Amino acid sequence: MERRILVVDDERGIREVLRAYLENEGFVVDEADTGAEALRRAGTTGSVPDLILLDVGLPDLDGFEVLRLLRRTSEVYVIMVTARAEEVDRIVGLSVGADDYVTKPFSPREVVARVKTVLRRTRPGATDDVDEDPTLRVGALALDPLRREVHVDGSAVTLTTLEFDLLHALARSPGRVYSRAQLLESVWGYDFYGDERVVDVHIRAMRKALGDEAGAPRFIGTVRGVGYRLLDGGSQ
């Protein structure tokens, strides 16, 4: 099945370069030069993208605002693209649901590599191997990998695609300590180019969604200088 990529950038030259490289790799490419157009195309029946390359500096809506609006109704993969390299931009983008982050100037080949890496992740709603991956229960936490649902004390918890994938990776072996590098490899893939601190950003967001606290964790424990582990739902 052909994968569809929506390139959102107000610079025509950037859109054309990315289109050429992506189409050369077999992707179907759509374009938008404003946030409003991006939101329209992302919801158009018959041409819903599998992934969006979303520029932050758009002429109408800020790229972060576009992402926030998208996340109300869609879990489409999103890679943010920006000319601003400050850490705050990275944290804001990831905290509202971006799957990856690219700063300008960039190598088009690197962008294509990141697109491929993100698209290799399990999409929400996947139902393969129904009999091989039952619900994982750790204390008060229940995680259903098939429906991609999480419950705490019987109540549903909403996680982003990446947050769910991170929790699933930890839940496969409760108590085991995973380094940031191991989590990157498991969730993002071998060829992830970004900063290891991206794991910390998503762990913070996941803790908030689970009602966890870093200082007195119930579910996600920090092993200082190493990484993270899933607790038994009661104590560290």
C-alpha positions as CSV (number, residue, x, y, z in Angstrom):
1,M,0.0,0.0,0.0
2,E,1.3,3.4,-0.9
3,R,2.0,5.8,2.0
4,R,0.8,9.3,1.7
5,I,2.8,12.2,3.1
6,L,1.5,15.8,3.6
7,V,4.3,18.4,3.4
8,V,3.3,21.6,5.1
9,D,5.6,24.6,4.5
10,D,5.1,28.1,3.3
11,E,8.3,28.0,1.3
12,R,7.6,26.5,-2.2
13,G,11.3,25.5,-2.7
14,I,11.3,23.4,0.4
15,R,8.0,21.7,-0.5
16,E,9.4,20.9,-4.0
17,V,12.7,19.4,-2.7
18,L,10.9,17.2,-0.2
19,R,8.3,16.1,-2.7
20,A,11.1,15.1,-5.1
21,Y,12.9,13.0,-2.5
22,L,9.8,11.4,-1.1
23,E,8.3,10.5,-4.4
24,N,11.6,9.0,-5.4
25,E,11.1,6.6,-2.4
26,G,7.7,5.7,-3.6
27,F,5.6,8.0,-1.4
28,V,2.5,9.8,-2.5
29,V,3.0,13.5,-1.6
30,D,0.4,16.3,-1.0
31,E,1.3,19.9,-0.2
32,A,-0.1,22.7,1.9
33,D,1.4,26.2,2.5
34,T,-0.8,27.3,5.4
35,G,-2.0,25.7,8.7
36,A,-5.7,26.0,7.6
37,E,-5.0,24.1,4.4
38,A,-3.0,21.5,6.3
39,L,-6.0,20.9,8.6
40,R,-8.4,20.6,5.6
41,R,-6.2,18.2,3.8
42,A,-5.5,16.1,6.8
43,G,-9.2,15.5,7.2
44,T,-10.1,15.0,3.5
45,T,-11.7,11.6,2.9
46,G,-9.7,9.6,0.4
47,S,-6.4,11.5,0.9
48,V,-5.8,11.3,4.7
49,P,-2.0,11.3,5.2
50,D,-0.1,8.6,6.9
51,L,2.4,11.2,8.1
52,I,2.7,15.0,8.1
53,L,5.9,17.0,7.8
54,L,4.7,20.2,9.6
55,D,6.6,23.5,9.5
56,V,6.4,25.5,12.7
57,G,6.6,29.0,11.1
58,L,3.4,29.1,9.0
59,P,1.9,32.4,7.9
60,D,-1.5,31.9,9.6
61,L,-1.5,29.3,12.4
62,D,1.6,28.4,14.4
63,G,2.7,24.9,13.6
64,F,2.3,23.9,17.3
65,E,-1.4,25.2,17.2
66,V,-2.0,23.1,14.0
67,L,-0.6,20.1,15.9
68,R,-2.8,20.7,18.9
69,L,-5.9,20.9,16.7
70,L,-4.9,17.8,14.8
71,R,-4.5,15.8,18.1
72,R,-8.1,16.5,19.0
73,T,-9.3,14.1,16.3
74,S,-6.2,12.3,14.8
75,E,-3.2,10.2,15.8
76,V,-1.6,10.8,12.4
77,Y,2.2,10.7,12.6
78,V,3.7,14.2,12.7
79,I,7.3,15.4,12.2
80,M,7.8,19.0,13.1
81,V,10.1,21.1,10.9
82,T,11.5,24.4,12.1
83,A,14.3,26.9,11.6
84,R,14.4,27.5,15.4
85,A,16.7,25.1,17.2
86,E,16.0,26.2,20.8
87,E,15.3,23.4,23.3
88,V,12.0,25.0,24.3
89,D,10.7,24.5,20.7
90,R,11.7,20.8,20.8
91,I,10.0,20.3,24.2
92,V,6.8,22.2,23.2
93,G,6.5,20.3,19.9
94,L,6.9,16.9,21.5
95,S,4.7,17.6,24.5
96,V,1.7,18.3,22.2
97,G,2.1,15.1,20.3
98,A,4.8,15.3,17.7
99,D,6.6,12.1,16.8
100,D,9.9,13.6,15.8
101,Y,11.6,16.9,15.2
102,V,13.8,18.3,12.4
103,T,15.6,21.7,12.3
104,K,16.5,23.7,9.2
105,P,18.7,23.5,7.3
106,F,18.3,19.8,6.9
107,S,19.4,17.0,4.6
108,P,16.4,15.8,2.5
109,R,17.8,12.3,2.8
110,E,17.8,12.6,6.6
111,V,14.2,13.7,6.5
112,V,13.2,10.7,4.3
113,A,15.1,8.4,6.7
114,R,13.1,9.8,9.7
115,V,9.8,9.5,7.8
116,K,10.6,5.8,7.2
117,T,11.5,5.3,10.8
118,V,8.3,6.8,12.1
119,L,6.2,4.9,9.7
120,R,7.6,1.6,10.9
121,R,5.9,2.0,14.2
122,T,2.7,0.1,15.0
123,R,-0.3,2.2,14.1
124,P,-3.2,2.7,16.5
125,G,-5.8,0.0,16.0
126,A,-3.4,-2.7,14.6
127,T,-4.9,-6.1,15.2
128,D,-2.2,-8.5,14.1
129,D,-1.2,-11.5,16.3
130,V,-4.5,-11.3,18.2
131,D,-3.7,-14.5,20.2
132,E,-0.1,-13.7,20.9
133,D,-0.3,-10.4,22.8
134,P,-2.8,-10.4,25.7
135,T,-3.5,-7.5,28.0
136,L,-0.6,-6.7,30.3
137,R,-1.5,-6.1,33.9
138,V,0.9,-4.5,36.4
139,G,-0.6,-3.6,39.7
140,A,-3.4,-1.1,39.0
141,L,-2.3,-0.6,35.4
142,A,-3.8,-2.5,32.5
143,L,-2.5,-2.1,28.9
144,D,-4.2,-3.7,25.9
145,P,-1.7,-3.7,23.0
146,L,-4.3,-4.7,20.4
147,R,-6.8,-2.0,21.2
148,R,-4.0,0.3,22.3
149,E,-6.0,1.1,25.5
150,V,-4.7,1.9,29.0
151,H,-6.6,1.8,32.2
152,V,-5.6,2.8,35.7
153,D,-7.7,1.6,38.6
154,G,-10.3,0.7,36.0
155,S,-10.5,4.2,34.4
156,A,-9.4,4.8,30.8
157,V,-6.3,6.9,30.3
158,T,-5.6,8.7,27.0
159,L,-2.0,8.5,25.7
160,T,-0.4,9.7,22.5
161,T,0.9,7.1,20.1
162,L,4.5,7.5,21.3
163,E,3.5,7.5,25.0
164,F,1.6,4.3,24.5
165,D,4.6,2.7,22.7
166,L,6.9,3.8,25.5
167,L,4.7,2.4,28.2
168,H,4.2,-0.9,26.2
169,A,8.0,-1.2,25.9
170,L,8.4,-0.8,29.7
171,A,5.4,-3.1,30.5
172,R,6.8,-6.1,28.6
173,S,9.3,-6.5,31.5
174,P,8.1,-4.9,34.7
175,G,11.0,-4.0,37.0
176,R,13.6,-4.1,34.3
177,V,15.6,-1.0,33.9
178,Y,15.8,0.4,30.4
179,S,18.3,3.0,29.4
180,R,17.3,5.9,27.2
181,A,19.2,4.4,24.3
182,Q,17.3,1.1,24.7
183,L,14.0,2.8,24.7
184,L,15.0,4.9,21.6
185,E,15.9,1.7,19.8
186,S,12.7,-0.1,20.9
187,V,10.3,2.7,20.1
188,W,11.9,5.1,17.6
189,G,14.1,2.6,15.8
190,Y,17.8,1.9,15.1
191,D,18.2,4.9,12.8
192,F,16.8,7.6,15.1
193,Y,18.9,10.8,14.7
194,G,17.6,12.9,17.6
195,D,18.6,13.7,21.2
196,E,18.1,11.0,23.8
197,R,16.4,13.6,26.0
198,V,13.3,13.1,23.8
199,V,12.6,10.1,26.0
200,D,12.5,12.3,29.1
201,V,9.9,14.6,27.4
202,H,7.5,11.7,26.7
203,I,8.1,10.1,30.1
204,R,7.0,13.4,31.7
205,A,3.9,13.6,29.6
206,M,3.1,9.9,30.2
207,R,3.5,10.4,34.0
208,K,1.1,13.3,33.9
209,A,-1.5,11.3,31.9
210,L,-1.2,8.4,34.4
211,G,-1.5,10.7,37.4
212,D,2.0,9.7,38.4
213,E,4.6,11.9,40.2
214,A,8.4,11.8,39.6
215,G,9.0,12.5,43.3
216,A,6.7,9.7,44.5
217,P,6.2,7.4,41.5
218,R,3.5,4.8,41.4
219,F,4.1,3.5,37.9
220,I,7.2,4.9,36.2
221,G,10.4,4.8,38.3
222,T,13.6,6.8,37.4
223,V,16.9,5.1,37.9
224,R,19.2,8.1,38.1
225,G,22.0,8.1,35.5
226,V,20.6,5.1,33.8
227,G,16.9,5.3,32.6
228,Y,13.5,4.1,33.6
229,R,11.5,1.1,34.7
230,L,7.9,0.1,35.3
231,L,7.0,-0.3,38.9
232,D,4.4,-2.7,40.3
233,G,1.8,0.1,40.7
234,G,2.4,0.5,44.4
235,S,5.9,1.4,45.4
236,Q,9.4,2.0,44.1
